[in-house]
């Protein structure tokens, strides 16, 4: 299994699997998170795995996040992870249009307050509970 696809898929799964079943999320929510990862990789010339695993960038990989154990142990037997894997592969192979319009950041509207980097910025996309930004 390609490491870059696997790490992107696990990140998508850890960050947005709950959005897959939400009325305003769905497949597009998974794709949007994947495109943020790809856009960061392209903007920084870092491998996808480095972008995803960089400390404090994607909370699902934080040591204290309960999602970490889940994503480390998920397999293709999980139907939502299987979808995340296909989404990651299609993004890496440039088979999916970037619906985020180049977004490199996002956050969940469930946060008590927006992150500092979002102050004064307009989102490029709203899907489910997530707002996407090109920073």
N, C-alpha and C positions, 0 to 999 in steps of 0.2 A: 504494500500500500504506500502511495506517495506521501511522504511526511508533510509536505506543504498543504496538500488537500486535507489530510487528516487533522492537522492543527487548526486550519481554517474551519473545517466542519465542526470540530469540538467547540471552538469559540462561538460560532453561530448558535450551536445547540445550547451552550451555557448562557449565552446572552439573550437569546430570543425564542427558545422553544415554547415558552408560555404564550407568546404572541401568535404562534402558528394556529392555535385554536380560537383566538379572539376574533370577534366579529369584524373589527377594523384592522386586523393584522394579516394573518394568513401567510401564504407563501411569499408575498412581497416583503413582509417583515424580515424573513430569513434572508432574502436576497439583499435587502438594504444593508443589513449588518455585514454581510459578506462583501458588499461593494465598499463599505467604509474600510474594511481590512485591506482590500486590494488597493484602494486609493492611497492609503497610508504607505503601503509597500512601494507603490510607484513614486510617491512624493519623496520618500526617504532613501530609495534604492536599497532598502533592507528586505531580506527574505520575509515571506509571509509569516513563517514560524517565529522569527525574531520580533516582528511587529506584534503578534498576538501574545507572545510570552514576555514581552518587555514589562518590567515591574509597573504596576498601578495603571496600566493602559486599559485592560479589559478585566473587570472585577471578577469574572468567573475563574481567573487564574490566580487571584490573590490567595496567599496561603491560608488566610483566615476565613475565606468564603466557603460556605457549605457546598456550593456548586463544584468546587475544585475536585473533590472526590468523585462526584457524579460524572464529570466529563472525563476524568482520567480512566474511569472504568466502563464507560459506555461502549457498546459494540454495535455493529451493523444489524444485530438482531432487534434493536430498538427502531421501530418504524419512523419516528420523527428524526432520529439521528441519521437514518438511511437517506431521508429527504435532504437533510443538511449536507450530507456528503455529496449528493448529486448537485446541489446548489453550488457548493464550493468548487467542485470539479468544473462545472459549467462557467463559473466566473473566471477561474484561472485559465480556462481555454478560450476566454473572450466570446462565449456563446450567449451571454445575457447582457442586455442593455443596462447601463448604470442609471437606475431610476432616482438615485440620490443627487444627480447632477454634480458629481465630484466631491460629495461630502467626505470629510475626514474625521468627523466627530459626531457623536450622538449622546443623548442622555434620556433617561426615563422621566416622564412627567410625574412619577411617583416620588421623586426626590423632594425633600423638604424645601429646598431652594435650588435654583439652577447653578451649575458650575460657573466659576469665574470667567472661563473662556467664552461662555455663551452670552455674557452681558453685552447688550447693544447689538447683537447679531440676529438676523432673521433666518429661520430654518429654511432649508432647501426642500424639505419633505417632512410630512407628519404621517406616521403609520402607527396605528394602535397607540401604545403608551410612549412611543419614542419620537423624539424630535431630532432631525439630522441637520448638520451644519457643515459648510465648507469654510474651514479656517486657514 
